[in-house]
Amino acid sequence: MSDQAVMTDNKAEVVTKAPILITGAAQRLGRAAAIHFARQGYPVIISYRRERDDLAELRALGITTLQADFSDVAGIQAFIEQVKQHTNCLRAIIHNASCWLPDSKEPEQAAVGFQQMFQVHMMAPYLINHQCQPLLMASEGARDIVHMTDAVVRKGSKKHGAYVATKAGLESLTQSFAAMFAPDIKVNGIAPALIIFNDDDDEVYRTKALKKSALQIEPGEEVINLSLDYLLNNHYLTGVILPVEGGRSLI
Ligand SMILES: NC(=O)c1ccc[n+]([C@@H]2O[C@H](COP(=O)([O-])OP(=O)(O)OC[C@H]3O[C@@H](n4cnc5c(N)ncnc54)[C@H](OP(=O)(O)O)[C@@H]3O)[C@@H](O)[C@H]2O)c1
């Protein structure tokens, strides 16, 4: 891959790889992916919504952290402008930002929740992909977009119908962008089931959740990093949704 010019806060410097952009990467899977790619020598740019102390560790690794809130179109557009100010090229975009809200019977709350998840899971990837396509095209070699969806799209959900619907929309966008951007940019999805628990998941929930997959483990972030490496390094895959779900569909 040829050298690419990447602008940091005050100056332009030459680096050997085009950056990987990961949304919603201050914590958990996105954070692990950011560290993973930084350790591979990629410049990494992430978005975060809420400032927190442990962003310092990412910044110390040289990861560029951009504040962004995708709750409305103005917030998404402001993020795209920030990205363009920081780099003139991209190796990959990983759409990881996500919002997991339960359905509500209260109409106003239900509408706000659905709108919020539509913004984060569908509108942000849609606008970012279109407007950052030139940045991807400005890098040489492989170029990728990865959409983080969810294995539950295959089944639906009694309690998170709006979440699942908007993740299903993201899977649909995967195929449309794959067709639209071929042959220059590969566009694929990863559909995880349980990867890591939330800190506040109790033992009853954990036991029940583990039994939902054939392999019955909490695999940890590494399985997503392996999947990202696989998609980015495989030059004959596009429009594919890769299930990373421990045999959940077998149960
Ligand atoms: N973890 C799992 O086991 C699992 C299972 C199935 C699917 N997935 C999918 O894999 C991906 C990563 O999962 P995760 O559990 O690591 O995600 P997560 O902890 O929920 O983190 C997602 C990030 O998205 C950001 N975000 C939420 N709303 C936003 C908004 N309006 N604007 C901008 N950013 C926003 C949050 O930023 P702040 O924290 O700064 O607010 C959060 O850090 C997600 O797409 C998820 O749906 C994960």
The ligand as an SDF file (V2000), in Angstrom:
LIG
                    3D

 48 52  0  0  0  0  0  0  0  0999 V2000
  -21.8300   -7.0830   22.6880 N   0  0  0  0  0  0  0  0  0  0  0  0
  -22.5350   -8.0810   22.1680 C   0  0  0  0  0  0  0  0  0  0  0  0
  -22.5770   -9.1800   22.7480 O   0  0  0  0  0  0  0  0  0  0  0  0
  -23.2570   -7.8730   20.8480 C   0  0  0  0  0  0  0  0  0  0  0  0
  -24.2370   -8.7970   20.4430 C   0  0  0  0  0  0  0  0  0  0  0  0
  -24.9090   -8.5880   19.2480 C   0  0  0  0  0  0  0  0  0  0  0  0
  -24.6070   -7.4860   18.4560 C   0  0  0  0  0  0  0  0  0  0  0  0
  -23.6520   -6.6020   18.8560 N   0  0  0  0  0  0  0  0  0  0  0  0
  -23.3570   -5.4390   18.0210 C   0  0  0  0  0  0  0  0  0  0  0  0
  -21.9560   -5.2210   17.9840 O   0  0  0  0  0  0  0  0  0  0  0  0
  -21.6820   -3.8200   18.0630 C   0  0  0  0  0  0  0  0  0  0  0  0
  -20.8220   -3.5090   19.2760 C   0  0  0  0  0  0  0  0  0  0  0  0
  -21.4740   -3.9980   20.4430 O   0  0  0  0  0  0  0  0  0  0  0  0
  -21.1410   -3.4120   21.8870 P   0  0  0  0  0  0  0  0  0  0  0  0
  -21.9090   -4.2240   22.8450 O   0  0  0  0  0  0  0  0  0  0  0  0
  -19.6740   -3.2480   22.0330 O   0  0  0  0  0  0  0  0  0  0  0  0
  -21.8130   -1.9540   21.7440 O   0  0  0  0  0  0  0  0  0  0  0  0
  -22.0650   -0.8810   22.8940 P   0  0  0  0  0  0  0  0  0  0  0  0
  -21.2890   -1.1830   24.1170 O   0  0  0  0  0  0  0  0  0  0  0  0
  -23.5220   -0.7000   23.0140 O   0  0  0  0  0  0  0  0  0  0  0  0
  -21.3720    0.3920   22.2650 O   0  0  0  0  0  0  0  0  0  0  0  0
  -21.8770    1.0290   21.1490 C   0  0  0  0  0  0  0  0  0  0  0  0
  -21.4400    2.4700   21.1730 C   0  0  0  0  0  0  0  0  0  0  0  0
  -22.3590    3.1900   20.3460 O   0  0  0  0  0  0  0  0  0  0  0  0
  -22.3560    4.5070   20.8030 C   0  0  0  0  0  0  0  0  0  0  0  0
  -23.6280    5.1930   20.5280 N   0  0  0  0  0  0  0  0  0  0  0  0
  -24.8530    4.9020   21.0140 C   0  0  0  0  0  0  0  0  0  0  0  0
  -25.7590    5.8180   20.5980 N   0  0  0  0  0  0  0  0  0  0  0  0
  -25.0660    6.7010   19.8430 C   0  0  0  0  0  0  0  0  0  0  0  0
  -25.4240    7.8790   19.1550 C   0  0  0  0  0  0  0  0  0  0  0  0
  -26.6870    8.3760   19.1890 N   0  0  0  0  0  0  0  0  0  0  0  0
  -24.4780    8.5440   18.4740 N   0  0  0  0  0  0  0  0  0  0  0  0
  -23.2050    8.0930   18.4480 C   0  0  0  0  0  0  0  0  0  0  0  0
  -22.7930    6.9900   19.0890 N   0  0  0  0  0  0  0  0  0  0  0  0
  -23.7140    6.3030   19.7930 C   0  0  0  0  0  0  0  0  0  0  0  0
  -22.1650    4.4740   22.3170 C   0  0  0  0  0  0  0  0  0  0  0  0
  -21.3600    5.5880   22.6650 O   0  0  0  0  0  0  0  0  0  0  0  0
  -21.2570    6.1370   24.1590 P   0  0  0  0  0  0  0  0  0  0  0  0
  -20.9060    4.9600   25.0120 O   0  0  0  0  0  0  0  0  0  0  0  0
  -20.1640    7.1370   24.0890 O   0  0  0  0  0  0  0  0  0  0  0  0
  -22.6000    6.6950   24.5080 O   0  0  0  0  0  0  0  0  0  0  0  0
  -21.4970    3.1150   22.5620 C   0  0  0  0  0  0  0  0  0  0  0  0
  -20.2010    3.2360   23.0780 O   0  0  0  0  0  0  0  0  0  0  0  0
  -23.0220   -3.1060   18.0930 C   0  0  0  0  0  0  0  0  0  0  0  0
  -23.3550   -2.6600   16.7990 O   0  0  0  0  0  0  0  0  0  0  0  0
  -23.9770   -4.1660   18.5950 C   0  0  0  0  0  0  0  0  0  0  0  0
  -25.2980   -3.9680   18.1340 O   0  0  0  0  0  0  0  0  0  0  0  0
  -22.9850   -6.7660   20.0520 C   0  0  0  0  0  0  0  0  0  0  0  0
  1  2  1  0
  2  3  2  0
  2  4  1  0
  4  5  1  0
  4 48  2  0
  5  6  2  0
  6  7  1  0
  7  8  2  0
  8  9  1  0
  8 48  1  0
  9 10  1  0
  9 46  1  0
 10 11  1  0
 11 12  1  0
 11 44  1  0
 12 13  1  0
 13 14  1  0
 14 15  2  0
 14 16  1  0
 14 17  1  0
 17 18  1  0
 18 19  2  0
 18 20  1  0
 18 21  1  0
 21 22  1  0
 22 23  1  0
 23 24  1  0
 23 42  1  0
 24 25  1  0
 25 26  1  0
 25 36  1  0
 26 27  1  0
 26 35  1  0
 27 28  2  0
 28 29  1  0
 29 30  1  0
 29 35  2  0
 30 31  1  0
 30 32  2  0
 32 33  1  0
 33 34  2  0
 34 35  1  0
 36 37  1  0
 36 42  1  0
 37 38  1  0
 38 39  2  0
 38 40  1  0
 38 41  1  0
 42 43  1  0
 44 45  1  0
 44 46  1  0
 46 47  1  0
M  CHG  2   8   1  16  -1
M  END
$$$$
